[in-house]
Amino acid sequence: MVDFSSFEEKTGIVFKDKELLKQAFIHRSYINENPHSDLSHNERLEFLGDAVLELIVTDYLYRKYPSFTEGELTAIRSALVNAVIISGIAAELGMNDYLLLSKGEAKDNGKARQYILANTYEAYMGAVYMDQGYEAAKKFVADTILPHTDEIVSKKLWRDPKSLVQEKAQEKVGTTPFYKVLYESGPDHDKHFTVGIFFGADIIAEGKGKSKQEAEQKAAENALKKKKWLD
């Protein structure tokens, strides 16, 4: 039995049902590797937690920004509950130390682990809701995710980077940016692209990604940072 006492102390949430808490950390790959363990993976809890998290964040944004449109609120919510932010929070909480994974998954610390951590946070949310109720879940989200809201809104990180850099470039330098693939590498099933964003003849920034679209988004983000247009 995994000892969650230090984790419970860190989060301030002591579970009545310790098996429910443990289930939140069990990845499907662990069950596939240990089919006779009598344990269940966390995907049902993740399904529940995702809905609980969305309601808490939606309610908070609706009340905090009464003048924002439905589209703006949706974009802010998406920026707030994306895998990068949530996995970072999960890592800070030490969720990595409690994950039950297959041996193969345990070795992977890249993007796959990021998604596993984000999903585990959501599964944990589902477990908190089941064990402690809505108010406890709401407090946990208020302590961990909602503090990121002001930065996302003040720096307009909820805006699509390509749309924002186009708007800023037209407003400030009177030009429309365009994108060009600078490098392309890797086999067809694992391509990597480096894209440049240009203002006229001048290259402003580069971005890398596994698709042209991802690389363009990164280039736009980097151009916004370089031009200090996010401040």
C-alpha positions as CSV (number, residue, x, y, z in Angstrom):
1,M,0.0,0.0,0.0
2,V,1.4,3.4,-1.0
3,D,1.7,5.8,1.9
4,F,0.0,9.0,1.0
5,S,0.3,10.7,4.4
6,S,2.9,13.2,3.3
7,F,0.9,14.0,0.2
8,E,-2.2,14.5,2.3
9,E,-0.3,16.8,4.6
10,K,1.0,18.9,1.7
11,T,-2.5,19.3,0.1
12,G,-4.3,19.6,3.4
13,I,-6.9,17.0,2.2
14,V,-7.0,13.8,4.3
15,F,-9.1,11.2,2.6
16,K,-11.7,9.0,4.3
17,D,-11.4,6.4,1.6
18,K,-7.6,5.7,1.0
19,E,-8.4,3.3,-1.8
20,L,-10.1,6.1,-3.7
21,L,-7.1,8.3,-3.3
22,K,-4.8,5.5,-4.5
23,Q,-7.0,4.8,-7.6
24,A,-6.5,8.4,-8.7
25,F,-2.8,7.6,-9.3
26,I,-3.2,4.3,-11.1
27,H,-2.4,4.6,-14.8
28,R,-4.0,2.1,-17.3
29,S,-0.5,0.8,-18.2
30,Y,0.0,-0.4,-14.7
31,I,-3.2,-2.4,-14.8
32,N,-2.2,-3.9,-18.2
33,E,1.1,-5.0,-16.7
34,N,-0.5,-6.2,-13.5
35,P,-3.9,-7.7,-14.6
36,H,-4.3,-9.7,-11.4
37,S,-3.8,-6.8,-9.0
38,D,-7.5,-6.3,-8.2
39,L,-6.9,-2.6,-8.8
40,S,-8.8,-0.1,-11.1
41,H,-7.2,2.5,-13.3
42,N,-8.0,6.2,-12.9
43,E,-9.9,7.0,-16.1
44,R,-13.4,7.1,-14.6
45,L,-12.2,9.4,-11.9
46,E,-10.4,11.5,-14.5
47,F,-13.7,11.8,-16.5
48,L,-15.5,13.0,-13.3
49,G,-12.7,15.3,-12.2
50,D,-12.5,17.0,-15.7
51,A,-16.2,18.0,-15.4
52,V,-15.8,19.2,-11.8
53,L,-12.7,21.2,-12.7
54,E,-14.5,22.8,-15.7
55,L,-17.5,23.8,-13.6
56,I,-15.3,25.4,-10.9
57,V,-13.2,27.3,-13.3
58,T,-16.2,28.4,-15.4
59,D,-18.1,29.6,-12.4
60,Y,-15.0,31.6,-11.2
61,L,-14.4,33.2,-14.6
62,Y,-18.0,34.0,-15.1
63,R,-18.1,36.0,-11.8
64,K,-14.7,37.5,-12.1
65,Y,-15.0,38.9,-15.7
66,P,-18.6,40.1,-16.1
67,S,-17.8,42.1,-19.3
68,F,-16.1,39.3,-21.2
69,T,-17.9,37.5,-24.0
70,E,-18.6,33.7,-24.0
71,G,-15.8,33.2,-26.6
72,E,-13.3,35.1,-24.4
73,L,-14.2,33.2,-21.3
74,T,-13.9,29.9,-23.2
75,A,-10.5,30.8,-24.4
76,I,-9.3,31.9,-21.0
77,R,-10.6,28.6,-19.5
78,S,-8.8,26.6,-22.1
79,A,-5.5,28.4,-21.4
80,L,-6.0,27.9,-17.7
81,V,-6.7,24.2,-17.7
82,N,-4.3,23.2,-20.5
83,A,-1.9,20.2,-20.0
84,V,1.2,22.4,-19.5
85,I,-0.2,24.3,-16.6
86,I,-1.9,21.4,-14.9
87,S,1.0,19.0,-15.3
88,G,3.3,21.7,-13.8
89,I,1.0,22.1,-10.8
90,A,0.8,18.3,-10.4
91,A,4.7,18.1,-10.5
92,E,5.0,20.8,-7.9
93,L,2.6,18.9,-5.7
94,G,4.8,15.8,-6.0
95,M,2.2,13.7,-7.8
96,N,5.1,12.1,-9.8
97,D,6.2,10.3,-6.7
98,Y,2.9,8.4,-6.3
99,L,2.1,7.4,-9.9
100,L,1.6,3.7,-10.5
101,L,2.8,3.1,-14.1
102,S,4.1,0.3,-16.3
103,K,7.9,-0.1,-16.4
104,G,7.9,1.4,-19.9
105,E,5.8,4.4,-19.0
106,A,7.9,5.0,-15.8
107,K,11.0,5.5,-18.0
108,D,9.4,8.2,-20.2
109,N,9.8,11.7,-18.7
110,G,8.8,13.6,-21.9
111,K,5.5,14.9,-23.3
112,A,3.7,11.6,-22.5
113,R,4.5,12.0,-18.8
114,Q,3.2,15.6,-19.0
115,Y,-0.2,14.3,-20.2
116,I,-0.2,11.5,-17.6
117,L,0.4,14.1,-14.8
118,A,-2.4,16.4,-16.1
119,N,-4.8,13.5,-16.3
120,T,-3.8,12.4,-12.8
121,Y,-4.6,15.9,-11.4
122,E,-8.0,15.6,-13.0
123,A,-8.5,12.1,-11.5
124,Y,-7.4,13.4,-8.1
125,M,-10.0,16.2,-8.5
126,G,-12.6,13.5,-9.1
127,A,-11.5,11.6,-6.0
128,V,-11.6,14.8,-3.9
129,Y,-15.1,15.5,-5.1
130,M,-16.2,11.9,-4.3
131,D,-14.6,11.8,-0.9
132,Q,-14.8,15.3,0.4
133,G,-17.5,17.1,-1.7
134,Y,-17.7,20.1,-4.0
135,E,-16.5,22.7,-1.6
136,A,-13.2,20.8,-0.9
137,A,-12.7,20.4,-4.6
138,K,-13.4,24.1,-5.2
139,K,-10.8,25.1,-2.5
140,F,-8.2,22.9,-4.0
141,V,-8.6,24.4,-7.5
142,A,-8.6,27.9,-5.9
143,D,-5.3,27.1,-4.2
144,T,-3.6,25.5,-7.2
145,I,-5.0,26.6,-10.6
146,L,-6.9,29.9,-10.2
147,P,-3.8,31.9,-9.1
148,H,-2.6,31.6,-12.7
149,T,-5.6,33.5,-14.0
150,D,-4.3,37.1,-13.6
151,E,-1.1,36.4,-15.5
152,I,-3.0,34.7,-18.4
153,V,-5.4,37.6,-18.7
154,S,-2.9,40.4,-18.2
155,K,-0.4,39.0,-20.7
156,K,-3.2,37.9,-23.0
157,L,-1.8,34.4,-23.0
158,W,-5.4,33.2,-23.7
159,R,-5.3,34.7,-27.2
160,D,-4.2,32.6,-30.1
161,P,-0.5,33.7,-30.6
162,K,-0.8,33.9,-34.4
163,S,-3.9,36.1,-34.3
164,L,-2.4,38.3,-31.6
165,V,1.0,38.8,-33.3
166,Q,-0.9,39.7,-36.6
167,E,-3.0,42.3,-34.7
168,K,0.1,43.8,-32.9
169,A,2.2,43.8,-36.1
170,Q,-0.4,45.6,-38.1
171,E,-1.0,48.1,-35.3
172,K,2.6,48.8,-34.4
173,V,4.7,48.4,-37.5
174,G,2.0,48.4,-40.3
175,T,2.8,45.0,-41.7
176,T,1.2,41.5,-41.8
177,P,3.5,38.7,-40.7
178,F,4.1,35.6,-42.8
179,Y,5.6,32.2,-42.0
180,K,8.2,30.2,-43.9
181,V,9.5,26.7,-43.2
182,L,13.3,27.0,-42.6
183,Y,14.2,23.4,-41.8
184,E,12.5,20.0,-42.0
185,S,13.9,16.8,-40.5
186,G,13.0,13.3,-39.6
187,P,11.1,10.5,-41.3
188,D,7.5,10.9,-42.4
189,H,6.0,9.5,-39.2
190,D,8.1,11.7,-37.0
191,K,8.7,15.0,-38.8
192,H,10.2,18.1,-37.1
193,F,9.7,21.6,-38.5
194,T,11.5,24.9,-37.8
195,V,9.5,27.9,-39.0
196,G,10.4,31.5,-39.2
197,I,8.1,34.4,-38.8
198,F,8.9,37.4,-41.0
199,F,7.9,41.1,-41.0
200,G,8.6,42.0,-44.5
201,A,12.2,40.8,-45.3
202,D,13.2,40.6,-41.6
203,I,13.0,37.3,-39.7
204,I,11.7,38.1,-36.2
205,A,11.7,34.7,-34.5
206,E,11.7,31.0,-35.0
207,G,9.6,28.2,-33.7
208,K,9.9,24.4,-33.7
209,G,7.2,21.7,-33.7
210,K,6.1,18.3,-34.9
211,S,3.7,20.0,-37.4
212,K,4.0,23.2,-39.4
213,Q,1.0,24.6,-37.5
214,E,2.7,23.9,-34.1
215,A,5.9,25.4,-35.3
216,E,4.1,28.6,-36.5
217,Q,2.3,29.0,-33.2
218,K,5.7,28.7,-31.4
219,A,7.3,31.2,-33.8
220,A,4.4,33.6,-33.1
221,E,4.8,33.2,-29.3
222,N,8.5,33.8,-29.6
223,A,7.9,36.9,-31.7
224,L,5.5,38.3,-29.1
225,K,8.1,37.8,-26.4
226,K,10.9,39.3,-28.4
227,K,8.9,42.4,-29.3
228,K,7.7,42.6,-25.7
229,W,4.1,42.7,-26.9
230,L,2.8,40.5,-24.1
231,D,3.5,43.1,-21.4
